[in-house]
């Protein structure tokens, strides 16, 4: 089962994900997440409790981050587990999204 929570502090939000980010989850997140985040200046996506991300999850992540950045919102990915980090780097997400999207200790 996948869940997420949003903790808003002034102009910053921390979105914490828990569970596998797969095709079932992407439809839910596409509908629920973006509009609630548009009021922020900075968003931290905490992957600390995510152990699996499939191709649909990667696609959602790319489109979500690009959408938020087009709106002038800074996005940071944090707390990647080693297996998820390996997939992100094999798929060259730092090159696609920019190294500044990943927390310093993630790169």
C-alpha distances in whole Angstrom, upper triangle without the diagonal:
4,7,10,14,17,20,23,27,30,29,26,23,20,17,14,11,8,6,7,9,10,12,10,9,13,14,12,13,17,18,16,17,21,23,22,23,26,28,27,29,27,23,22,18,17,15,15,12,11,12,12,13,15,18,16,14,18,20,18,18,22,23,21,23,26,26,26,29,31,31,32,29,28,25,24,21,21,19,19,18,21,19,17,21,22,21,22,25,26,25,27,25,28,30,29,27,30,30,30,26,25,26,29,28,25,28
4,7,11,14,17,20,23,26,26,23,19,17,13,11,7,6,4,6,7,9,11,9,7,10,12,10,10,14,15,14,14,17,19,18,19,22,24,23,26,23,20,18,15,14,12,13,10,9,11,11,11,13,16,14,12,15,17,15,15,19,19,18,20,23,22,22,25,27,27,28,25,24,21,20,18,18,17,16,16,19,18,15,19,21,19,19,23,24,23,25,22,25,27,26,24,27,27,27,23,22,23,26,25,23,26
4,7,10,13,17,20,23,23,20,16,14,10,8,6,5,7,9,9,12,14,12,9,12,13,10,10,14,14,12,12,16,17,16,16,20,21,21,23,21,17,16,13,12,12,13,10,10,13,13,14,16,18,17,14,17,18,16,15,19,20,17,19,22,22,21,24,26,25,26,23,23,20,19,17,17,16,16,17,20,19,17,20,22,21,21,24,26,24,26,23,25,28,26,24,26,26,26,22,22,22,26,25,23,26
4,7,10,13,16,19,19,16,12,10,7,5,4,6,9,11,11,13,15,14,10,12,14,11,9,13,13,10,9,13,15,13,13,17,18,17,20,17,14,13,10,10,10,11,10,10,14,15,14,17,19,17,14,16,18,15,14,18,18,15,16,20,19,18,21,23,22,23,20,19,16,16,14,14,15,15,17,20,20,17,19,22,21,20,23,25,24,25,22,23,26,24,22,24,24,23,20,19,20,23,23,21,24
4,7,10,13,16,16,14,10,8,6,5,7,9,12,15,14,17,19,17,14,15,16,13,11,15,15,11,10,13,14,11,12,16,16,15,18,16,12,12,10,10,12,13,12,13,17,18,18,20,22,20,17,19,20,17,16,19,20,16,17,21,20,18,21,23,22,22,19,19,16,16,15,15,15,17,18,22,22,19,21,24,24,22,25,28,26,27,24,25,28,26,23,25,25,23,20,20,20,23,23,22,25
4,6,10,13,13,10,7,6,5,7,9,12,15,17,16,19,21,20,16,16,18,15,12,15,15,11,9,12,12,9,9,13,13,11,14,12,10,10,9,10,13,14,14,15,19,20,19,22,23,21,18,20,21,17,16,19,19,15,16,19,18,15,18,21,19,19,16,16,14,14,14,14,16,18,20,23,24,21,22,25,25,23,26,28,27,27,23,24,27,25,22,24,24,22,18,19,19,22,23,21,24
4,7,10,11,8,6,5,7,8,12,14,18,20,19,23,24,23,20,20,21,18,16,18,18,15,13,14,15,11,11,14,13,11,14,12,10,10,11,11,14,15,16,17,21,23,22,25,26,25,21,23,24,20,19,21,22,18,18,21,20,17,19,22,20,20,16,16,15,15,15,15,16,18,21,24,25,23,23,27,27,25,27,30,29,29,25,25,28,27,24,25,24,22,19,19,18,22,22,22,25
4,6,7,6,4,6,9,11,15,17,21,23,22,25,26,26,22,22,23,20,17,19,19,15,13,14,14,10,9,12,10,8,11,10,9,10,12,13,17,18,19,20,24,25,25,27,28,26,23,24,25,21,20,22,22,18,18,20,19,16,18,20,18,17,14,14,14,15,16,16,18,21,23,27,28,25,25,29,29,26,29,32,30,30,26,26,29,27,24,24,24,21,19,20,19,22,23,23,26
4,6,5,6,8,11,14,17,20,24,26,25,28,30,29,25,25,26,24,21,23,23,19,17,17,17,13,12,14,11,9,11,10,10,11,14,15,19,19,21,23,26,28,27,30,31,29,26,27,27,24,22,24,24,20,19,22,21,17,19,21,19,18,15,15,15,15,17,17,19,22,25,28,30,27,27,30,30,28,30,33,32,31,27,27,29,28,25,25,25,21,20,20,19,22,23,23,26
4,6,8,11,14,17,20,23,27,29,27,30,32,31,27,27,28,25,22,24,23,20,18,17,17,14,12,13,10,8,9,10,11,13,16,18,22,23,24,26,29,31,30,32,33,31,28,28,29,26,23,25,25,21,20,22,21,17,18,20,17,16,14,14,15,17,19,19,22,25,28,31,33,30,29,33,33,30,32,35,34,32,29,28,30,29,25,25,25,22,20,22,21,23,25,25,27
4,7,10,13,16,20,23,26,28,26,29,30,30,26,25,26,24,21,22,22,19,16,15,15,12,10,10,7,5,5,7,9,11,15,17,20,22,24,25,28,29,28,30,30,29,26,26,26,23,21,22,22,18,17,19,17,14,15,17,14,12,10,11,12,14,17,18,21,23,27,30,31,28,27,31,30,27,29,32,31,29,26,25,27,26,22,22,22,19,18,19,19,21,23,24,25
4,7,10,13,16,20,23,25,23,26,28,27,24,23,24,22,19,20,21,18,15,14,15,12,9,11,9,6,6,5,6,8,11,13,17,18,20,21,25,26,25,27,28,26,23,23,24,21,18,20,20,16,15,17,17,13,14,17,14,13,10,9,10,11,14,14,17,20,23,26,27,24,24,27,27,24,26,29,28,27,23,22,25,24,20,20,20,17,15,16,15,18,20,20,22
4,6,10,13,16,20,21,20,23,24,24,20,20,21,19,16,17,18,15,12,12,13,10,8,10,9,7,8,6,5,6,9,10,14,16,17,18,22,23,22,24,25,23,20,21,21,18,16,18,18,15,14,17,16,12,14,17,15,14,11,10,10,10,12,13,15,18,21,24,25,22,22,25,25,22,25,28,26,26,22,21,24,23,19,20,20,17,15,16,15,19,20,19,22
4,6,10,13,16,18,17,20,22,22,18,18,20,18,15,17,18,15,12,13,15,12,10,13,13,10,11,9,6,5,6,7,11,12,14,15,18,20,19,22,23,22,18,19,20,17,15,17,18,15,14,17,17,14,16,19,17,17,13,12,10,9,10,10,12,14,17,21,22,19,19,23,22,20,22,25,24,24,20,20,23,22,19,20,19,17,14,14,13,17,17,17,20
4,6,10,13,15,14,17,19,18,15,15,17,14,11,14,15,12,9,11,13,11,9,13,14,12,13,11,7,6,5,6,9,11,12,12,16,17,16,19,20,19,15,16,18,15,12,15,16,12,13,16,16,13,16,19,17,17,14,13,11,10,10,10,12,13,16,19,20,17,18,21,20,18,21,24,23,23,19,19,23,21,18,19,19,18,14,14,14,18,18,17,20
4,7,10,12,12,16,18,18,14,15,17,15,12,15,17,14,12,14,16,14,13,17,17,15,17,14,10,8,6,5,6,8,8,9,13,14,14,18,20,18,15,16,18,15,13,17,18,15,15,19,19,17,19,22,21,21,17,16,13,12,10,10,10,11,13,17,18,15,16,20,19,18,21,23,22,23,19,20,23,22,19,21,20,19,16,15,15,18,18,16,20
4,7,9,8,12,15,14,11,12,15,13,11,14,16,13,11,14,17,15,14,18,19,18,20,17,13,11,8,6,6,7,6,6,10,11,11,14,17,15,12,14,16,13,12,16,17,14,15,19,19,17,20,23,22,23,19,18,15,14,11,11,11,11,12,16,15,13,15,18,17,16,19,21,20,21,18,20,23,22,19,21,21,20,17,16,16,20,19,17,20
4,7,8,12,15,14,11,13,16,14,13,16,18,16,14,18,20,18,18,22,23,21,23,20,17,14,11,9,7,8,5,5,8,10,11,14,17,16,13,15,18,16,15,18,20,17,18,22,22,21,23,26,26,26,23,22,18,17,14,13,12,12,12,15,15,13,15,18,17,17,20,22,22,23,20,22,25,24,22,24,23,23,20,18,19,22,20,18,22
4,6,9,12,12,10,12,15,14,13,16,18,17,16,19,22,21,21,24,26,24,26,23,19,17,14,12,9,10,6,5,7,8,9,12,15,15,12,14,17,15,15,19,20,18,20,23,23,23,25,28,28,29,25,24,21,19,16,15,14,13,12,15,14,12,15,17,16,17,20,21,21,23,20,22,26,24,23,25,25,25,21,20,21,24,22,20,23
4,6,9,9,8,10,13,13,13,15,18,17,16,19,22,21,21,24,27,25,27,24,20,18,14,13,10,11,9,6,6,5,6,8,12,11,9,12,14,13,13,17,18,17,19,22,22,22,24,27,27,28,25,24,21,19,16,16,15,13,12,14,12,10,14,15,14,14,18,18,18,20,18,21,24,22,21,24,24,24,21,20,21,24,22,19,22
4,7,8,6,7,11,11,10,12,15,15,14,16,19,19,19,22,24,23,25,22,18,17,13,13,10,12,10,7,8,6,5,7,9,8,5,9,11,10,10,13,14,14,15,18,19,19,21,23,24,25,22,22,18,17,14,15,15,13,13,15,13,10,14,15,13,13,17,17,16,18,16,19,21,19,18,21,22,22,19,18,20,23,22,19,21
4,6,5,6,9,10,11,12,15,16,15,18,21,21,21,23,26,26,27,25,21,20,16,16,14,16,14,11,11,8,6,5,8,6,5,9,10,10,11,14,15,15,17,19,20,21,23,25,26,27,25,24,21,20,17,19,18,16,16,18,15,13,16,17,14,14,18,18,16,19,17,20,22,20,20,23,24,25,21,21,23,26,25,22,24
4,5,5,7,9,10,11,13,15,15,17,20,21,21,23,27,26,28,26,23,22,18,19,17,19,17,14,15,11,9,7,8,5,7,10,10,9,12,14,14,15,18,19,19,21,23,24,25,27,25,25,22,22,20,22,22,19,20,21,18,16,19,20,16,17,20,20,18,20,19,22,24,21,21,24,26,27,23,23,26,29,28,25,26
4,6,6,7,9,11,12,13,15,17,19,20,21,23,26,26,28,27,23,22,19,19,17,20,17,15,15,13,11,10,12,9,9,13,13,12,14,17,17,16,19,21,21,22,25,26,26,29,26,27,23,24,21,23,23,21,21,23,20,18,21,22,19,20,23,23,21,24,22,25,27,24,24,27,28,29,25,25,27,30,30,27,28
4,6,5,6,9,10,11,11,14,17,17,17,20,23,23,25,23,19,19,15,16,14,17,15,12,14,12,10,10,12,9,8,11,12,10,12,15,15,14,16,19,18,19,22,23,24,26,23,23,20,20,18,19,20,18,19,21,19,16,19,21,18,18,22,22,20,22,20,23,25,22,21,24,25,26,22,22,24,27,27,24,26
4,5,5,6,9,10,10,12,15,16,16,18,21,21,23,22,18,18,15,16,15,18,16,14,15,13,10,10,10,7,6,9,9,6,9,12,11,11,14,16,15,16,19,20,21,23,21,21,18,19,17,19,20,18,19,22,19,16,19,20,17,17,20,21,18,20,18,21,22,20,19,22,24,24,20,21,23,27,27,23,25
4,6,5,6,9,10,12,14,15,17,18,22,22,25,23,20,21,18,19,18,21,20,17,19,16,14,13,13,9,10,13,11,9,12,14,13,12,16,17,16,17,21,21,22,24,22,23,21,22,20,22,23,22,23,25,23,20,23,24,21,20,24,24,22,24,21,24,25,22,21,25,27,27,23,24,26,30,30,27,29
4,6,5,6,8,11,13,13,15,17,20,20,23,22,19,19,16,18,17,20,18,16,18,17,15,15,16,12,11,14,14,11,13,16,14,13,16,18,17,17,21,22,21,24,21,22,20,21,20,21,22,21,23,25,24,20,23,25,22,21,25,26,23,25,22,25,27,24,22,26,27,27,23,24,26,29,30,27,29
4,5,5,5,8,10,11,12,14,17,17,20,18,15,15,13,15,14,17,16,15,17,16,13,14,15,11,10,12,12,8,10,13,12,9,13,15,14,14,17,18,18,20,18,19,16,17,16,18,19,19,20,23,22,18,21,23,20,19,23,24,21,23,19,22,24,21,19,22,24,23,19,20,22,26,26,24,26
4,6,6,7,9,11,12,13,17,17,20,19,16,17,15,17,17,20,20,17,20,18,15,15,15,11,10,12,11,7,10,12,9,8,12,13,11,13,16,16,16,19,17,19,16,18,17,20,22,21,23,25,24,20,22,24,21,20,23,24,21,22,19,22,23,20,18,22,24,23,20,21,24,27,28,25,27
4,6,7,8,10,12,13,16,18,20,20,18,19,17,19,19,23,21,20,22,21,18,18,18,14,14,16,14,11,13,15,13,11,15,16,13,14,18,18,18,20,19,21,19,21,20,23,24,24,26,28,27,24,25,28,25,23,27,28,25,26,23,25,27,24,22,25,27,26,23,24,26,30,31,28,30
4,6,7,7,10,12,14,15,18,18,15,17,15,17,18,20,19,18,22,20,18,19,19,16,15,17,16,12,14,16,14,11,15,17,14,14,18,18,17,20,17,19,17,19,19,21,22,22,24,27,26,23,25,27,25,23,27,28,26,27,23,25,27,24,22,25,26,25,22,23,25,28,29,27,29
4,6,6,7,9,12,12,15,14,12,13,11,14,15,18,18,17,20,19,17,18,18,15,13,15,15,11,11,14,12,9,11,14,11,11,14,16,14,16,14,15,14,15,15,17,19,20,22,25,24,21,22,25,23,21,24,26,24,24,20,22,24,21,19,22,23,22,18,20,21,25,26,24,26
4,6,5,6,10,11,13,13,11,13,12,16,17,20,21,19,22,21,19,20,19,16,15,16,14,11,11,13,10,7,10,11,8,8,12,12,11,13,11,14,12,15,16,18,21,21,24,27,26,22,23,26,24,21,24,26,23,24,20,21,23,20,17,20,22,20,17,19,21,25,26,24,26
4,5,6,8,10,13,14,13,16,15,18,20,23,23,22,26,25,22,23,23,20,18,19,18,14,15,16,14,11,13,14,11,10,14,14,11,14,13,15,15,18,19,21,24,24,27,30,30,26,27,30,28,25,28,30,27,27,24,25,26,23,21,23,25,23,20,22,24,28,29,27,29
4,6,7,9,12,13,11,14,14,16,19,21,21,21,25,24,22,24,24,21,19,20,19,16,16,18,16,12,14,16,13,11,15,16,13,15,13,15,14,17,18,20,22,23,26,29,29,25,26,29,28,25,28,30,28,28,24,25,27,25,22,24,25,23,20,22,23,26,28,26,28
4,6,6,9,9,8,11,11,14,17,20,20,20,24,23,21,23,23,20,18,19,18,15,14,15,14,10,11,13,11,8,11,13,10,12,9,11,11,13,15,17,20,21,24,27,27,23,24,27,26,23,26,28,26,25,22,22,24,22,18,20,22,19,16,18,19,23,25,23,25
4,6,8,10,10,13,14,17,20,23,24,23,27,26,24,25,25,22,20,20,19,16,15,16,14,11,12,13,10,7,10,11,8,9,8,11,12,15,17,19,23,24,27,30,30,26,26,29,28,25,27,30,27,26,23,23,24,22,19,21,22,20,17,20,21,24,27,25,26
4,7,9,10,14,15,18,21,24,25,25,29,29,27,28,28,26,23,24,23,20,19,19,18,14,14,16,13,10,12,13,10,10,9,12,13,16,18,20,23,25,28,31,32,28,28,32,30,27,30,32,30,29,25,25,27,25,21,23,24,21,19,21,22,25,27,26,28
4,6,7,10,13,16,19,21,23,23,27,27,25,27,27,25,22,22,22,19,17,18,17,14,13,15,13,9,11,13,10,9,7,9,10,13,15,17,20,22,26,28,29,26,25,29,28,25,27,30,28,27,23,23,25,23,19,20,21,18,16,18,18,21,24,23,24
4,7,10,13,16,20,22,24,24,27,28,26,28,28,26,23,23,23,20,18,18,18,15,13,14,13,9,10,12,9,7,5,6,9,11,15,17,20,22,26,28,29,26,25,28,28,24,26,29,27,26,22,21,23,21,18,18,19,15,14,17,17,19,22,22,23
4,7,10,13,16,18,21,21,24,25,23,25,25,24,21,20,21,18,16,16,16,13,11,13,13,9,10,13,11,9,5,5,6,8,11,13,16,18,22,24,26,22,21,25,25,21,23,26,25,23,19,18,20,19,15,16,16,13,11,13,13,16,18,18,19
4,6,9,13,15,17,17,21,21,19,22,22,21,18,17,18,16,13,14,15,11,10,13,12,9,10,13,12,11,7,6,5,6,9,10,14,15,19,22,23,19,19,22,22,19,21,24,22,21,17,17,20,18,15,15,16,13,10,12,12,15,17,16,18
4,6,9,11,14,14,18,19,17,20,21,20,17,16,18,16,12,14,16,12,11,14,15,12,13,16,15,14,11,8,6,5,6,7,10,12,15,18,20,16,16,20,19,17,19,22,21,20,16,16,19,18,14,15,14,12,9,10,9,13,14,13,16
4,6,9,11,11,14,15,14,17,18,17,13,13,15,13,10,12,14,11,10,14,14,12,13,17,17,16,13,11,7,6,5,6,9,10,13,16,17,13,13,17,16,14,17,19,18,18,14,15,18,17,14,15,15,13,10,10,10,14,14,13,15
4,6,8,9,12,14,13,17,19,18,14,15,17,15,12,15,17,14,13,17,18,16,17,21,20,20,16,14,11,8,6,5,6,8,10,14,15,12,12,16,16,14,17,20,19,19,16,16,20,19,16,17,16,15,12,11,10,14,13,12,15
4,6,5,8,10,10,14,16,16,12,13,16,14,11,15,17,15,14,18,19,18,19,22,22,22,19,17,13,11,7,6,5,5,7,11,11,9,10,13,13,12,15,17,17,17,15,15,19,18,16,17,16,16,13,11,11,15,13,11,14
4,6,8,11,12,16,19,19,15,16,19,18,15,18,21,18,18,22,23,21,22,26,26,25,22,19,16,13,10,7,5,6,6,10,11,10,11,14,15,14,16,19,19,20,18,18,22,22,19,20,19,18,16,13,12,15,13,12,15
4,6,9,11,15,18,18,15,16,19,18,16,19,21,19,19,23,24,22,24,27,27,27,24,22,18,16,13,11,8,8,8,11,12,10,13,15,15,15,18,20,20,22,19,20,24,23,22,23,22,22,18,16,16,19,17,15,18
4,6,8,11,14,15,11,13,16,15,13,16,19,17,17,21,22,21,23,26,26,26,23,21,18,16,12,11,9,8,7,10,10,8,10,13,12,13,16,17,17,19,17,18,22,21,19,21,20,21,17,15,16,19,17,15,18
4,7,10,14,15,12,13,17,16,15,18,20,20,20,23,24,24,25,28,29,29,26,24,20,18,14,13,11,9,7,9,7,6,10,11,11,12,15,16,16,18,17,19,22,21,21,22,21,22,19,17,18,20,18,15,18
4,7,10,11,9,10,14,14,13,16,18,18,19,21,23,23,24,27,28,29,26,24,20,19,15,15,13,10,9,10,8,6,10,11,9,11,14,14,14,17,15,18,21,20,19,21,21,22,19,17,19,21,20,17,19
4,7,8,6,7,10,10,10,12,15,15,16,18,20,20,22,24,25,26,23,22,18,17,14,14,14,11,11,12,9,7,10,11,8,9,13,13,12,14,13,16,18,17,16,19,19,21,17,16,18,21,20,16,18
4,6,5,6,9,10,11,13,14,15,17,19,20,21,23,24,26,27,25,24,20,20,16,18,18,14,14,15,12,10,12,13,9,10,14,13,11,14,13,17,19,17,17,20,21,23,19,19,21,24,23,19,20
4,5,5,6,9,10,11,12,14,15,17,18,20,21,23,25,26,24,23,20,20,17,19,20,16,17,17,14,12,14,14,10,10,13,12,10,13,12,16,17,15,16,19,20,22,19,19,22,24,24,20,21
4,5,5,6,9,10,11,12,14,15,16,18,20,21,23,24,23,22,19,20,17,19,20,18,18,19,17,14,16,17,13,13,16,16,13,16,14,17,19,16,16,20,21,23,19,20,23,25,25,22,23
4,5,5,6,9,10,10,12,14,15,16,18,20,21,23,20,20,16,16,14,16,17,14,15,17,14,11,13,15,12,11,15,15,12,15,12,16,17,15,15,18,19,20,17,17,19,22,22,19,20
4,5,5,6,9,10,11,12,14,15,16,18,20,21,19,18,15,15,12,15,16,13,15,16,14,10,12,13,9,8,11,12,9,11,9,12,14,11,11,15,16,17,14,14,18,20,20,17,17
4,5,5,6,8,10,11,12,14,15,17,19,20,19,19,16,16,15,18,19,17,19,20,18,14,15,16,13,11,14,14,11,13,10,14,15,12,12,15,17,19,16,17,20,23,23,20,20
4,5,5,6,8,10,10,12,14,15,17,18,17,17,14,15,14,17,18,17,19,20,18,15,16,18,15,13,16,17,14,15,12,15,17,14,13,16,18,19,15,16,19,23,23,20,21
4,6,5,6,8,10,11,12,14,16,17,14,14,11,11,10,13,15,14,16,18,17,13,14,16,13,11,14,15,13,13,10,12,14,11,10,13,15,15,12,13,16,19,20,16,17
4,6,5,6,9,10,11,12,14,15,14,14,11,12,11,15,17,16,18,19,18,15,15,16,14,11,13,15,11,11,8,11,12,8,7,11,13,14,11,13,16,19,20,17,17
4,6,5,6,9,10,11,13,14,13,14,12,14,14,18,20,19,21,23,22,18,18,20,17,15,17,18,15,15,12,14,15,11,10,14,16,17,14,16,19,22,24,21,21
4,6,5,6,9,10,11,13,11,12,10,12,12,15,18,17,20,22,21,18,18,20,18,15,18,20,17,17,13,15,16,13,11,14,16,16,12,15,17,21,22,20,20
4,5,5,6,9,10,11,9,9,7,9,10,13,17,16,19,21,21,17,17,19,17,14,16,18,16,15,11,12,13,11,8,11,13,12,9,12,15,18,19,17,17
4,6,5,6,9,10,10,10,9,12,13,17,20,19,23,24,24,20,19,21,19,16,18,20,16,15,12,13,13,10,8,11,14,13,11,14,17,20,22,20,19
4,6,5,7,9,9,11,10,14,15,19,22,21,25,26,26,22,22,24,22,19,21,23,20,19,16,17,17,14,12,14,17,16,14,17,19,22,25,22,23
4,5,5,7,5,7,7,11,13,16,20,20,23,26,26,22,21,24,22,19,21,24,21,20,16,16,18,15,12,14,16,14,12,15,17,20,23,21,21
4,5,5,5,6,7,11,13,17,20,20,24,26,26,22,21,24,22,19,20,23,20,19,15,15,15,13,10,11,14,12,10,14,16,19,22,20,20
4,5,7,10,11,14,17,20,24,24,27,29,29,25,25,27,25,22,23,25,22,21,17,17,17,15,12,14,17,15,14,18,20,22,25,23,23
4,6,9,11,15,17,21,24,25,28,30,31,27,26,29,27,24,25,28,25,23,20,20,20,18,15,16,19,17,15,19,21,23,26,25,25
4,7,9,13,16,19,23,24,28,30,30,27,25,28,27,23,25,27,25,23,20,19,20,18,14,15,17,14,13,17,19,21,24,23,23
4,6,10,13,16,20,21,24,27,27,24,23,26,25,21,23,26,24,22,18,18,19,17,14,14,16,13,11,15,16,19,21,20,21
4,7,10,13,17,18,22,24,25,22,20,23,23,19,20,23,22,20,16,15,17,15,12,12,13,9,8,11,12,15,18,17,17
4,7,10,14,14,18,20,21,18,17,20,19,16,17,21,19,17,13,13,15,14,10,11,11,9,6,9,10,13,15,14,15
4,6,10,11,15,17,18,15,14,17,17,14,15,19,18,16,13,11,14,14,10,10,10,7,5,6,6,10,12,11,12
4,7,8,11,14,15,12,10,14,14,11,13,16,15,14,11,10,14,13,10,11,10,9,6,5,6,10,11,8,11
4,6,9,12,14,11,10,14,15,12,14,17,17,16,14,13,16,17,14,14,12,11,9,6,5,9,9,7,10
4,6,9,12,10,9,13,14,13,14,17,18,18,15,15,19,19,17,17,15,14,12,9,8,10,9,7,11
4,6,8,6,5,9,10,9,11,14,15,15,13,13,17,17,15,16,14,15,12,9,9,11,10,7,10
4,6,5,6,9,10,11,12,14,15,16,15,16,19,20,18,19,17,18,16,13,13,14,12,9,12
4,6,5,6,9,10,10,12,14,15,15,15,18,19,19,19,17,19,17,14,14,15,12,9,11
4,5,5,6,9,10,11,13,14,14,16,18,19,19,20,18,20,18,15,16,18,15,12,14
4,5,5,6,9,10,11,12,11,13,16,16,16,17,16,18,15,13,14,16,14,11,13
4,5,5,6,8,10,10,10,10,14,14,14,15,13,15,13,10,12,13,11,8,9
4,5,5,6,9,10,10,11,14,15,16,16,15,17,16,13,15,16,14,10,11
4,5,5,6,8,9,11,13,13,14,16,15,18,16,14,16,18,16,13,13
4,6,5,6,5,8,10,10,11,12,12,14,12,10,13,15,14,11,11
4,5,5,6,7,9,10,11,12,11,14,13,11,13,14,14,10,9
4,5,8,10,10,12,13,14,14,17,16,15,17,18,17,14,13
4,6,9,9,9,11,13,13,16,15,14,17,19,19,15,14
4,5,5,6,9,10,10,13,12,12,15,16,17,13,11
4,5,5,6,7,8,11,9,9,13,15,15,12,11
4,6,5,5,5,8,7,7,11,12,13,10,8
4,6,5,7,10,10,11,14,15,16,14,11
4,6,9,11,10,12,15,17,18,15,14
4,7,8,7,9,13,14,16,14,13
4,5,6,8,11,12,15,13,11
4,5,6,8,9,11,9,7
4,5,7,8,11,10,9
4,7,9,12,10,10
4,6,8,6,7
4,5,5,7
4,5,6
4,6
4
